[in-house]
């Protein structure tokens, strides 16, 4: 493997505290980093192949059928790696009892959330199969820690399979956006001399922070 690609992978993993992370999230960072550092990764190269060829990282699942994660070869991925920051709007879609005769749909664009209907909804909704639901009589906060982790893992796997974006799955801190924002990338490509000469109004800065 090209050492420049491995160096970028190392940087992403270091920034994550050397802890396992979702492979899709890792891929988002890698995509942006390769543009910043102008690293050429052959078109069509699968992220899974890069991980396998690194001889340093591996792909793993917390349980069969779950979303893929990336970690160091000597690390393991289990339920303890699942984020506790999964959005309640997603978890509720699995927890709430489905009324008889209705079908549950999840809105895959903002505003995220689910609807129970007796008619088929538009293409921006995802139909949830009854087998995917995990109805509970207890609210989320009353579930045991292990039950919450299993529910989160199941919700993440479902959301990943159906292509939901990260902000539909997680409560993402502003820092998570700013590290990957247009403003951050702009600063990284400017020389120290250019940075000293440029000033921007606060409203423009706020807009650049929120553009990925």
Helices and strands as residue ranges (DSSP letters): H 3-15, E 21-22, H 23-36, H 47-53, E 57-60, E 69-72, G 79-81, H 88-95, E 103-107, E 113-117, E 125-128, G 130-132, G 140-142, H 145-161, H 166-169, H 174-178, H 182-189, H 192-197, H 202-209
